């Protein structure tokens, strides 16, 4: 146990898991929405973009409405991207062009400029979830840590560098590098091969049950579902936690 930290009462164990702690050697983390606070960083980025491009003067009078509409289009287009139905270049611009279109703005150059600004600016934001640095310091002394992420390679590396996280990870596996996206089995097999890890001594930690947890189950890795918003009262994950400091009670 980490000095001064007590095991919290919120750790829940899957019924198929023994309460006896298992020996792990490799820990795989998701990045966005698990360690890197995607929502907070995105809001900061969009506020700067909203002001820079004077969107209020173009007819986008509500920042919150702009953000909500963008999130809706972004979610749909990311699903298309995960399914291999569109490429990232299309995703990058279309999510903004479709958002602006709902405000009566048809301006391909503006959409392209906003897309470029978002990709350049967002990775420089450094908001992390509580306890991120402390838990990585603790775990890095005991285990070999890795990242498995569906994010774009150049963007994810910049996030890791700007936020000071890169130093904690031995292998950084992106979906672009692997040629496969979570929850597909190939990206997990690729990550295990790259890291020289065996699934039975590996643990996957992520916030998305479908993408992170089910993918890890497929290759025989134990999993931790980080349920910050308490959305998954039942889960197939080996463990469920609501805060990263609960990891002290598991590993």
Secondary structure, 3 states (H helix, E strand, C coil): CCCCCCCCCCCEECCCCCCCCCCCCEEEECCECCCECHHHHHHHHHHHHHHHCCHHHHCCCCHHHHHHHHHHHHHHHHHHHHCCCCCHHHHHHHHHHHHHHCCCCCCHHHHHHHHHHHHHHHCCCCCECCCHHHHHHHHHCCCEEEEEECCCHHHHHHHHHHCCCHHHCCEEEEHHHHCCCCCCHHHHHHHHHHHCCCHHHEEEEECCHHHHHHHHHHHCCEEEEECCCCCCCCCCCCEEECCHHHHHHCC
